[in-house]
């Protein structure tokens, strides 16, 4: 019984809708007090409801789920940032959390000072930080900038330093949330290695990520949260597989019942989706993306030309994809199927986009749906530098190479 | 070896009255010191005059009040040269008002940390208030210089000065606990503060003596905790002729205790939903 690390029983967290709004004003409170009598109780949602599980010491557990499924709420409760509304959790051992690394960095302080500050905030003693100081600096690879204020660091350096501090906390239980989304590939590998070491040292890890490859690499078991409840749990393989199926379905738009379309209807778009080709998650800037169109049609479907026009939400053209552009023939298609287009490195900057779909068969318009779907492109690391262009400079990222010519 | 972990950390919904976990606060003392150190370090970063501001602010205020109130309006100062009289009050007042202003918004300012990492939240406003002590110490040097210049020697009562400083800290902490917790939910605090400190300054014998207030009113006047604190502080340093109004100071000390205790309790109650509201 002593080898239990975490037990959670019937854990629930209720939020009042609107409670997370930026801030209230006193006026609202006074108005609410006046109206209280004639108004029904505020609407609430359960971000987490009836979640129970037990994690043994040394287990590495992945937590997966859509945005808003309650993953972060769960970690917040376990790291005591917020209190549950019902249920209970018991934790044996020191908890270290990597809920977005780098919190508590002060931009005006130097790297050296921030190591102490951040370490203390994460729960380390001063003597402990001093002892591990050199190791932390070496891990972060920021030796020469130790006495530079952190505000002059690149975001990549900041992340490295922050992760280095957190990674040396050596807690019995480590909560990790989405840290691997940042930093360059080499550093990500190092982080995963460090987490592997931590796991081998017999420590317990709860790992929240959208990176299914990392989850499958690191975790033996996984836990899928959906709308605040446990959708599946158990061995990592099957859970991830089931989750991925659900992701593909929800990142897509059903078009079958759209009436506002033109064309003779020999081919009709049924469904459109954009996903990250590797993970099946929503697409991110700089990652491979797959745009897929499910269709039904009346054969013969010869010499099909498909165009995907992508616009910003403001209606400016952002990108145009067509099999005609690249000289790829789509001929003799089956009566129903999926046409897909893979973009090796999605150049669209993070944001929301709208899609026009246009298809001709032998030069005759078959189907045309404007604003067929809207999709989001998530933050990504297009340049492997952790940086993206500032807002206001177009909608796409462009690969570039810099040299000094003498 | 693995059996050294006897008790788990228990996470339960909060019910009933807030209690204060003194043991935990003690365990986090190092973090408090580091937060104080951070606040001191960044205080005058990227300023031209740096720590000189610690003296310039009370000095500037003293000069203005000396000219308008001391010279033009002939406000009495209990027989003490007006500049020393005003500076002794402003010294403590600036510590107080600055602590209040910065600590009251400290939770919101540190939002990023608070929503990500757990530690006792009381440390956040506390560190800001305590960090102000360094400024106070710097400004205090000028106080000594002024006393020497005007030939005012300290008497035994100077030993009580730290006590009154402690009381000023207690008021600053207590009020900051109230306001910072309130600020999380209602950002009205930041708009109220400049106004509040202004009014409070004139409701406190900082730039005028409490002897201007009718005698019968003084115990009531003492309900403003800063009345007793400023009056007591000045008396302990300068030994104002005639003993201070102990009834008034006594009333103030009681209000200080109430404000402080109430602040801690209210803060702890609000702390439960802090991360959700901020």
Interface residues (C-beta under 8 A of the other chain):
Chain A: X2 X3 X15 X19 X20 X23 X24 X25 X26 X28 X29 X57 X76 X77 X78 X79 X80 X81 X82 X83 X84 X85 X86 X87 X88 X89 X90 X91 X92 X93 X95 X97 X99 X100 X103 X104 X106 X108 X109 X113 X116 X117 X120 X121 X122 X123 X125 X126 X172
Chain B: X2 X3 X5 X8 X9 X10 X11 X12 X13 X14 X30 X31 X34 X35 X38 X41 X42 X45 X46 X112 X113 X114 X115 X116 X117 X118 X119 X185 X186 X187 X188 X272 X273 X275 X276 X277
